[in-house]
């Protein structure tokens, strides 16, 4: 009887590890980026893999006289993911 209970507890523990990992990745991604920013391939659909990528991506902005650009790069190696540039507004 006790052996069955221990097996069930161990199984629940093993199954909960991936669920916790997935929830943490989703939380990290959504805390860093707006919903529409998570569409890395810009196809209009945010897939689960794109949410996971969001946990590994950082963004930074650069402003020039004509443009404000937001760059998204992988935090591990700095490889570019996406670049979004908009014209600055004349005030």
Order of alpha helices (4+ residues) and beta strands (2+ residues): alpha-alpha-beta-beta-beta
